[in-house]
Amino acid sequence: MAKPLGIAVLVLGFVVAGCADMSATQQRTLTGGAGGATAGAILGAIGGNAALGAAAGAAAGAAGGYLWDQHKQAEEAAYRQGQADARKQ
């Protein structure tokens, strides 16, 4: 049991280190995809097909992560516009 856990921790470390040079959009999309794949694999295993669940979850998670990023970018743009408008007055 300890060996698979150690391998999982090592892989996770490499994945996190590989995200250092990614944009916010890329990070949010990847995070959504990874979370979706995990949840999909768990639910798929319960239903009898973990691989299909992981694939569907990854697609849904990546789409959700991308949409969340677009929302956060629009929110940031509105905030900056509000600051700019306040400085003009």
C-alpha positions as a LaTeX table, in Angstrom:
\begin{tabular}{lrrr}
\hline
Residue & $x$ (\AA) & $y$ (\AA) & $z$ (\AA) \\
\hline
Met1 & 0.00 & 0.00 & 0.00 \\
Ala2 & 2.82 & 2.42 & 0.76 \\
Lys3 & 4.51 & 1.97 & $-2.63$ \\
Pro4 & 1.51 & 3.11 & $-4.77$ \\
Leu5 & 0.97 & 6.06 & $-2.43$ \\
Gly6 & 4.62 & 7.08 & $-2.77$ \\
Ile7 & 4.40 & 6.88 & $-6.55$ \\
Ala8 & 1.21 & 8.96 & $-6.55$ \\
Val9 & 2.86 & 11.65 & $-4.41$ \\
Leu10 & 5.90 & 11.70 & $-6.71$ \\
Val11 & 3.75 & 12.04 & $-9.84$ \\
Leu12 & 1.70 & 14.79 & $-8.22$ \\
Gly13 & 4.91 & 16.64 & $-7.38$ \\
Phe14 & 6.03 & 16.53 & $-11.01$ \\
Val15 & 2.63 & 17.73 & $-12.20$ \\
Val16 & 2.61 & 20.68 & $-9.80$ \\
Ala17 & 6.18 & 21.62 & $-10.73$ \\
Gly18 & 5.26 & 21.50 & $-14.42$ \\
Cys19 & 2.55 & 24.14 & $-13.94$ \\
Ala20 & 4.99 & 26.90 & $-12.99$ \\
Asp21 & 5.15 & 28.53 & $-16.45$ \\
Met22 & 1.46 & 28.23 & $-17.33$ \\
Ser23 & $-0.94$ & 31.12 & $-17.74$ \\
Ala24 & $-3.91$ & 31.45 & $-15.41$ \\
Thr25 & $-6.21$ & 30.14 & $-18.15$ \\
Gln26 & $-4.05$ & 27.06 & $-18.67$ \\
Gln27 & $-3.81$ & 26.40 & $-14.94$ \\
Arg28 & $-7.55$ & 26.70 & $-14.35$ \\
Thr29 & $-8.37$ & 24.51 & $-17.35$ \\
Leu30 & $-5.86$ & 21.86 & $-16.26$ \\
Thr31 & $-7.08$ & 21.95 & $-12.68$ \\
Gly32 & $-10.68$ & 21.58 & $-13.81$ \\
Gly33 & $-9.77$ & 18.71 & $-16.09$ \\
Ala34 & $-7.80$ & 16.89 & $-13.39$ \\
Gly35 & $-10.57$ & 17.32 & $-10.84$ \\
Gly36 & $-13.19$ & 16.23 & $-13.32$ \\
Ala37 & $-11.17$ & 13.17 & $-14.32$ \\
Thr38 & $-10.76$ & 12.18 & $-10.69$ \\
Ala39 & $-14.44$ & 12.57 & $-9.88$ \\
Gly40 & $-15.42$ & 10.88 & $-13.14$ \\
Ala41 & $-13.13$ & 7.91 & $-12.46$ \\
Ile42 & $-14.62$ & 7.45 & $-9.00$ \\
Leu43 & $-18.18$ & 7.66 & $-10.26$ \\
Gly44 & $-17.33$ & 5.53 & $-13.28$ \\
Ala45 & $-15.83$ & 2.84 & $-11.05$ \\
Ile46 & $-19.05$ & 2.72 & $-9.11$ \\
Gly47 & $-20.98$ & 2.39 & $-12.38$ \\
Gly48 & $-18.61$ & $-0.20$ & $-13.83$ \\
Asn49 & $-16.45$ & 1.79 & $-16.27$ \\
Ala50 & $-13.83$ & 3.99 & $-14.62$ \\
Ala51 & $-12.07$ & 4.89 & $-17.87$ \\
Leu52 & $-15.21$ & 6.23 & $-19.50$ \\
Gly53 & $-16.08$ & 8.14 & $-16.35$ \\
Ala54 & $-12.60$ & 9.66 & $-16.21$ \\
Ala55 & $-12.74$ & 10.73 & $-19.87$ \\
Ala56 & $-16.16$ & 12.32 & $-19.51$ \\
Gly57 & $-15.19$ & 13.95 & $-16.23$ \\
Ala58 & $-11.98$ & 15.34 & $-17.69$ \\
Ala59 & $-13.83$ & 16.91 & $-20.62$ \\
Ala60 & $-16.50$ & 18.42 & $-18.38$ \\
Gly61 & $-13.93$ & 19.59 & $-15.84$ \\
Ala62 & $-11.71$ & 21.21 & $-18.44$ \\
Ala63 & $-14.69$ & 23.03 & $-19.95$ \\
Gly64 & $-15.77$ & 24.16 & $-16.50$ \\
Gly65 & $-12.26$ & 25.33 & $-15.65$ \\
Tyr66 & $-12.06$ & 27.33 & $-18.87$ \\
Leu67 & $-15.46$ & 28.93 & $-18.29$ \\
Trp68 & $-14.48$ & 29.79 & $-14.70$ \\
Asp69 & $-11.31$ & 31.45 & $-16.02$ \\
Gln70 & $-13.31$ & 33.54 & $-18.48$ \\
His71 & $-15.59$ & 34.64 & $-15.64$ \\
Lys72 & $-12.63$ & 35.60 & $-13.46$ \\
Gln73 & $-11.02$ & 37.56 & $-16.31$ \\
Ala74 & $-14.25$ & 39.50 & $-16.94$ \\
Glu75 & $-14.52$ & 40.19 & $-13.22$ \\
Glu76 & $-10.93$ & 41.50 & $-13.13$ \\
Ala77 & $-11.52$ & 43.68 & $-16.21$ \\
Ala78 & $-14.64$ & 45.19 & $-14.63$ \\
Tyr79 & $-12.73$ & 45.90 & $-11.42$ \\
Arg80 & $-9.91$ & 47.62 & $-13.30$ \\
Gln81 & $-12.42$ & 49.64 & $-15.33$ \\
Gly82 & $-14.13$ & 50.74 & $-12.12$ \\
Gln83 & $-10.80$ & 51.85 & $-10.67$ \\
Ala84 & $-9.96$ & 53.77 & $-13.84$ \\
Asp85 & $-13.37$ & 55.48 & $-13.83$ \\
Ala86 & $-12.99$ & 56.44 & $-10.17$ \\
Arg87 & $-9.59$ & 58.03 & $-10.83$ \\
Lys88 & $-11.04$ & 60.17 & $-13.64$ \\
Gln89 & $-13.60$ & 61.78 & $-11.31$ \\
\hline
\end{tabular}
